Amino acid sequence: MIRFGSLELGSNLFLSPLAGYTNLPFRLVVREIGGVDLCTTDLVNARSLLERNRKALKLIESNEQDRPLAVQLFGAVPEEMRDAALYVESLGVRSVDINMGCPVKKVCRVGGGSAMMTELDRTAALVRGMVEAVKIPVTAKMRLGWDDDNLTAPDLARALEDAGVSAVFIHGRTREQGFSGTVNLAGIRAVVAAVRRIPVIGNGDVTTPEAAALMIRETGCAGVSMGRGAFYDPWIFRRTRHYLATGELLPEPSFAERVKILSRHLDLMIEVFGEQLGCVMFRKVAPWYAKRFGPVAEFNKRVVQMSSRAEFDEILARYRTWRAQFCDDQGELLPRYRPSPMLASFEREADQPPSTVRTAIPVPRGPVEVW
């Protein structure tokens, strides 16, 4: 159990915003699987919300099953951020998150995202105005700093705590790193040490339950937020919660279970966006599920061109037949075709050859091109 101001949560595991991906269908998928409580929308421009822009409103679309929900806002105009917070509060949203970590140029160019970490006084004043305007908790998502020479996160976290934020989410990389290089656990630990009362939630490269436990243990953070790790494995919240509670590592989902959830995700995409648009959007989603299918070339080359639910069913049927050649009599992948275990950058042991460790996590392509 964890508390953000007046908001009491049943899980210390969180779904991070991921532009173009953490929409209502995906949030419903991870909620149905279990292990997560508070989920956050894609980042949304505060001004676009105030203008009732159709695309912005779609980004914060929700329903009764999608609770509790946080909306993540970005922007640099205090009045716009304040009024956008008031607007989403009026919709029943339970928390407002301020994006101070997005490294994307078009977000930073307007003074939002990581750019907010370079002007502490101005940022703290903006946040104070939001906190004083709404009754729901206001949180902030940040990185360690702009670059290695400007690790401002501890000072900013302390200033934001004084301004009234209820929690801080900290990604253990700088803006300059993007999503490459190693997550700096010591940097996250410094943010934890900098604040006095509010919880600090760690983030970055958490792709396994073991990685989540290691981040909590090494940094003292109160919980972990996962974004891309949830796309590799939508079961990661349930598996991590079980691991943290019992020390037992549940097996990865079977191929049959992955296909079941993949299909459920598509159904929700069609329900929310309509069949034509939902299927087109799903072209970039399905390959993420398929990363743990084993040999997958036959599936991926077809699914990225799908246009209807019926076509998806045909693609899946053909793939099942093709995949059988890589399986034993029980339908399990032969050892040589099984995906390698996931490994976070910060899980590498000191004597492990660097060539065996991924230097960057693939970033999904989406509406924000260099997310």
Phi, psi and omega in degrees: 000141182215153184234131169251097184058239181277354184267115179263128185243147182270355181220144176262022176247136189227147173272120180283153173293140176218109190306124178088357186232319186274054177276182184304313180303315181290322178299321179293323179299309183290329176293320180294324177291319174106167177101344181245152179241286180278124174246155183237142180289169166307154174295140184226139182290125183301317181296320179297323177295316181295330177277000181056040176300133186301317181293322179295318179295326178293327180296330182256011179302140184209177173208185186294335179280347184259062183225145354281152186235140171246144174254131178261124181253146167229151182160170182229001179265114186307316183295321180292317179295318178298312183291326177293322177297318177298320181295312182291329175299320181294341180273354180098007176296142187266347181200150176244129178249138179256125180280113175238014186238345184298126182271001186294136185300318185289339174278315180293328184299330180266011177090006179263188178057222184297338180298335181291344181279352183265351181227083190297314183296315180296318180295316180299322179293319177299314181295319180299321178297323178290315182300318182287340184273331187243161178265339181280159180296143172247128179239171180224139175249124185223171170253180182292335181163184181288317177205183184295339179272354183224067180273081189270356188304315180300315179295319180293318180300319179293320179294321180290324176299316178296331180280348173110010178293153184265344179192159176233132172258126185236119174274127187281036174224163175272169176298322181298325180291330188066241177242022180256169178075184186270138172293132185267097181294326178296326177295318176295318180299325179294325178290318177302318182288337186283333184264163185250325189235326190275151177286145174248128182252123180280154184202149175122112172067021178273102184242000179216160173301322180297321179295320178298314180297320180295318180298316179296315183294318186277338184249339185077012180294155185278346181187182184226140176248135184233134179242280181297329177300328179286337176280328171295323191209088180299348178275359189298328180291313179296317181293321180290318179299319178295318182294317180295327183278327189238341186080001180265130179266112178289148179294156174296153180300150178287167176301318181298319180290322177298317180295321179299314181287323175304314180293321177297319179299316179297317178303318180291324177298318179292321180296320184274322187249355186089157187295314184296304181292320180301318180290320177297316178295328183288344179302327180269349181272314186305318180299336177291316174300320187290347180300337180250018179277344192094210177306130192217007184303318183297324180286311187295321184293339180263321186292335179283002177239006185295150182227354182207163178295321179298321178293321177299316179301320179293318178299316181295319179297316180295322181293320178304316180296315181294321183292336184303331182294343181259007186244162175273188184294338179269003180083008178269144178301137173297148187310321185288348181254359182285141179299146177292151177300144176289146181215121177287153181302323184276359176274350183298132176281154187302327184265009181279131181301131181304330183295342181271358185245135178295132179270346178206144174272131178304134179259127182297143175284140181200196181297336174260104195298325182247029179309000000 
